[in-house]
Amino acid sequence: MGDLINRLGELHQNYKSGISFLEGRVDTELDYDGGAKSVLSLNYRFLAICEFINNKNKIKFQELLSKSASLVAKNFQDYNSGKITETIYVKWNRFYNILDSYASLDTSAAEDIAKYIGNLDIDKKEKGFFPALSYSIKYLVLEDDKCLKIYSNKLSDYLDQKNAKNYLGYAEVIKAYINKDIKLVQKGFDTMLANHKQLCKGRGEYSNTEDEIIFLHGLGLLNLVRSRGFDIKLSDKLIPEDLIIK
């Protein structure tokens, strides 16, 4: 893992000082493609981690993370209404923001993103593990069991794809959820945590990012399945107990 947590105090102040500027760019001509909302979303996400770690402020964490996910949802809404026509910020790869929404415990953004994500013609042509994971999360949120099974099976088919095994736990959780097997759901989360820790090392995908401090995607998926009656328990500093839905 990197040393981001040791610099979080200074970074917190830097991000806070620039947030008003970023907020002022939203819904202006500078936001013609949704880019300003996307940048602000990333900043809110980082600040959410800072508030929880530096200030022990759970409420502010949830508020900022909800605002982060809501900005992504707004881009999808704006594209659907024709307000924006560029597709860069409304593609299938925004599914992680669905999990951020569940991590915040305000799931309204998750439901909006799930409704629209993957509807682009260009998205429907995408194949591989990660597009299949995106659709799996989409249909998990929408409680569309038929489509969820289809894309869960695709996840299994693509496990030999580059980098897919680093996300094996997601596939395990989703498959076990479908089969209502709580023991295997638990095992899937254990795999997710182990894989995520590896991705936080060295030059891993999450090294020196806020995700090496709190595993937001894991927290989000955990809150999602717990909200559906799966009493999964995790004890790890990457998923603080205080942020888990009761």
C-alpha positions, -999 to +999 in steps of 0.1 A: +000+000+000+010+036-005+014+062+022-017+083+013-032+080+047-001+098+061-008+128+038-045+128+042-046+159+065-028+181+040-047+167+010-080+172+028-073+210+031-062+212-005-093+195-018-116+216+004-100+248-008-108+239-044-143+226-041-161+259-046-143+264-079-154+230-091-189+234-080-191+267-099-184+248-132-213+224-129-242+231-154-223+258-172-209+257-208-179+240-193-201+211-183-214+205-219-204+168-218-209+162-180-172+164-174-174+191-147-199+169-128-176+139-132-146+158-118-166+172-089-179+137-082-143+124-078-135+153-055-165+147-033-156+110-031-121+118-019-134+143+006-158+117+020-129+095+029-111+125+045-140+134+066-144+099+080-107+093+086-096+128+097-127+139+115-145+107+124-175+123+108-198+095+095-226+118+085-204+140+064-189+109+048-223+097+038-234+131+026-204+137+004-204+102-010-241+105-018-234+138-036-206+121-055-229+093-068-257+117-075-236+138-099-229+106-119-266+098-119-274+134-131-251+128-161-271+097-170-304+116-165-291+145-186-280+122-214-314+104-214-332+138-217-309+150-244-293+178-223-259+163-231-250+143-262-215+131-254-213+095-241-179+096-223-194+099-188-224+077-193-208+044-204-210+010-189-178+015-168-196+038-143-211+008-125-187+014-096-206+045-087-236+023-081-216+007-053-205+041-040-242+050-037-248+019-016-217+027+005-233+061+013-266+043+023-285+067+000-294+044-028-314+067-050-284+074-073-277+037-075-313+031-088-310+059-114-276+048-127-288+012-128-318+022-149-297+039-176-263+022-175-255-001-204-283+012-226-260+028-252-257+009-285-219+010-282-221-005-247-242-034-259-213-044-282-188-046-254-178-081-243-156-094-215-155-097-177-159-061-168-189-052-190-205-084-177-198-073-141-214-039-149-246-056-162-246-079-132-245-050-108-272-033-128-296-062-127-287-069-091-299-034-081-330-037-104-338-071-089-341-086-124-332-122-116-334-135-152-309-110-166-288-113-134-283-150-140-274-144-177-246-120-168-234-139-138-228-169-162-209-146-185-187-136-156-177-172-151-170-175-189-146-146-189-126-154-157-095-162-178-095-127-192-066-104-182-071-089-147-104-107-142-091-129-114-083-098-094-121-093-092-131-130-087-147-122-054-174-100-071-183-130-094-184-153-064-207-130-044-231-125-072-233-162-080-238-171-043-264-143-040-284-159-069-282-193-052-291-178-018-260-195-003-249-173+026-217-193+033-205-188-003-215-151-002-193-148+029-164-166+011-169-142-019-164-112+003-133-127+019-119-132-017-129-096-026-110-082+004-079-103-003-078-093-039-084-057-031-054-056-007-032-070-035-045-042-058-035-017-032+002-028-033+030-015-054+017-003-087-017-018-082-048-002-095-058+012-061-023+020-047-021+056-035-058+062-040-086+067-014-096+031-020-065+018-002-079+035+029-116+025+027-127-002+002-158+017-010-168-008-037-166-036-012-186-016+014-212-008-012-217-044-023-218-055+013-245-030+021-264-041-009-265-078+000-271-070+037-301-049+027-315-080+009-313-101+041-278-117+039-262-114+073-226-112+061-200-101+087-166-086+079-140-074+103-114-054+085-102-018+087-108-014+050-145-017+056-152+001+089-179-015+109-195+019+116-203+023+079-220-011+074-257-011+072-273-027+103 
